[in-house]
Amino acid sequence: MSKIYWMGSIKVLEVIRQGQIGGGESHLIDLISGFGPDVSPVVLAFTPGHMIDYLREAGVKCYVMETKYPFDIRALKGIKEILLKEKIEIIHSHGSRAASNMLLIARLMKIPMVYTVHGWSFHQDQSVLSKTLRILVEKLICLLSRKVICVSESNRITGVKAFGLNNATVIENGISFGKFNPYSSYSNIREEFGILPDDFVVGFIGRITIQKDPVTIIKAVELAHAADQRIKALIIGDGDLKEQVMQYIDKQILAEVIYTDGFRKDIPDLLSSMDVFCQPSLWEGLSISLLEAMAMKKALVVTPTDGTSEIISDGVNGSIAAFGDVSGISERILEYCRDREKATRHGENAFQLVKSRFDSSKVSEGVTGIYRAIISAS
C-alpha cells in the first residue's frame, strides 16, 4: 500500500476495536485504500497492532486509545478531544465493541454514526441470558445509528429476525484482486515449514479465538491424518486460544502434523501453499479470510454461518459441515485429499464467484455513497 494523501471534505472517524490485522481490520484497510478525494478518514482503535502501523506508513492518521472494555466511560474525554481536533463529521464504527464505546459520545455531540456489522455479537453457543442481552445491545446500537451496513444479506436477515432491524443496507465485503491473484508466483512456504510436496495441506488463517473454533480444526485434522498420513495442517494466527491450541498439539504429539505460526503479512504466499482452506467458525458476517482463499482457488471446508452459507454451495464450490462437527469436517477433508480433481474443481468455482462479485473497490464506492447522503441530509 503506497502513501495516500486526502484533501476530502467529509471527515470520517473510522473506529475499530483492535489494531491487529484480522478480517474486520483487513476490510478497513481495503475500505480506506479505495476512498476517493472526497473522503478524509481518520482511524481510532482501542488496541495497538500491525494494522495501525500499516495505515500510518500509508499516511493515514491513526489514534490508539487502549481499553479492554466494550464501554469504557474513562475513554470518553479522549474520544471527544479527537472528534473536536479532527473536526469529524461522521463516525463509522466497525463491530459492536467499537460502536458501544462511540454511541454515547456520538449522541452527545450530535455526530451521525454509521455502524458496520461484521458479524452479530449474539450467536448459538451463548446462554439464553447472554444472547438476550447481546441482542438488546445490538438493537440499541442499530436504533441509534444513522445507518447500519450489513456485510451479507444473511447478516441482515438475522438482524431482522432477532430484533426487527429496519435501517440496514447490504454492502458485501470485498478483497483486492491485485494482491490475491492465483496466477502470480509465490514463496515456497511448504519448504519453510518442512512440508513434503505430496502432503495435503489443510490451512487456516485468522484469529485464534472462540469465534473461529480452532480446536475443532486441530481435532479434525488429527482424525483425518490417522486415516491418511499425507494430511497435514498449517494454522496461522494469534489470539486468546493460541495457548490452548499449542497445549493440545503438544499433548497429542502433533507437531509434525500441525504446523503453526503467529501473525504474518504474506497471506497470499500462505494460501498458495494450501490445498484446502478450513474455517469452522461459530459465527461470521462475511469472512474476509474466506473470500481471500476463494480468490486463490482453494477448496473450502466451512460451517453454515451468516454470509458463508450465502456464498458456499455444498458440493459446488466448497463443503459444509455442522458447527463443531469434528468427524464431519474430517470426512470432508479426506474426500478432498482422495479426490484432488474435485478439490481443484471446487476451488475454480469458488474463484469464479468471488471474482465476479466481491471487489473491494465496490465496497468503498458504496460506503462513500452513504457518507455523501448523510452529509447532504444534515
C-alpha positions, 0 to 999 in steps of 0.5 A: 500500500503506497502513501495516500494523501486526502484533501476530502471534505467529509471527515470520517472517524473510522473506529475499530476495536483492535489494531491487529490485522484480522478480517474486520481490520483487513476490510478497513484497510481495503475500505480506506485504500479505495476512498476517493478525494472526497473522503478524509478518514481518520482511524481510532482503535482501542488496541495497538497492532500491525494494522495501525502501523500499516495505515500510518506508513500509508499516511493515514492518521491513526489514534490508539486509545487502549481499553479492554472494555466494550464501554469504557466511560474513562475513554470518553474525554479522549474520544471527544478531544479527537472528534473536536481536533479532527473536526469529524463529521461522521463516525463509522464504527466497525463491530459492536465493541467499537460502536458501544464505546462511540454511541454515547459520545456520538449522541452527545455531540450530535455526530451521525454514526454509521455502524458496520456489522461484521458479524452479530455479537449474539450467536448459538453457543451463548446462554439464553441470558447472554444472547438476550442481552447481546441482542438488546445491545445490538438493537440499541446500537442499530436504533441509534445509528444513522445507518447500519451496513450489513456485510451479507444479506444473511447478516441482515436477515438475522438482524431482522429476525432477532430484533426487527432491524429496519435501517440496514443496507447490504454492502458485501465485503470485498478483497483486492484482486491485485494482491490475491491473484492465483496466477502470480508466483509465490514463496515456497512456504511448504519448504519453510515449514518442512512440508513434503510436496505430496502432503495435503495441506489443510490451512487456516488463517485468522484469529485464534479465538472462540469465534473461529473454533480452532480446536475443532480444526486441530481435532479434525485434522488429527482424525483425518491424518490417522486415516491418511498420513499425507494430511497435514495442517498449517494454522496461522494466527494469534489470539486468546486460544493460541495457548490452548491450541499449542497445549493440545498439539503438544499433548497429542504429539502433533507437531509434525502434523500441525504446523503453526505460526503467529501473525504474518503479512504474506497471506497470499504466499500462505494460501498458495501453499494450501490445498484446502482452506478450513474455517469452522467458525461459530459465527461470521458476517462475511469472512474476509479470510474466506473470500481471500482463499476463494480468490486463490482457488482453494477448496473450502471446508466451512460451517453454515454461518451468516454470509458463508452459507450465502456464498458456499454451495455444498458440493459446488464450490466448497463443503459444509459441515455442522458447527463443531462437527469434528468427524464431519469436517474430517470426512470432508477433508479426506474426500478432498485429499482422495479426490484432488480433481474435485478439490481443484474443481471446487476451488475454480468455482469458488474463484469464479464467484468471488471474482465476479462479485466481491471487489473491494473497490465496490465496497468503498464506492458504496460506503462513500455513497452513504457518507455523501447522503448523510452529509447532504441530509444534515 
